[in-house]
């Protein structure tokens, strides 16, 4: 993997962590269970990133 791809993975991990903390209130307020549409958004964004990485690998 190239440097740009690793950067994309790291950014996706950081955004997922930030969204999870914001959605559940982890560490700053009463914990709320994660909502279903948040799970769908997480799965969709990670599926898109994985699809991009596989597609780019197959092009070369």
C-alpha positions, 0 to 999 in steps of 0.5 A: 500500500502506498502512503496515500492509502495508509493515510486514507485508512488512518483518517477513516479510523480517526473519523470513525472513533470521533463519530462513535464518541460523539454518537454515544457520549463516551467519556463526556456524558451519560453513555447512550447506546449507538443508533442503528443508522450510525452503524449503517453509516460506519459500515457504508464508509468502511465498505466504500474504503475497502472497495476503493482499495480493492478496485485500485489494486486490480487496476494495476 
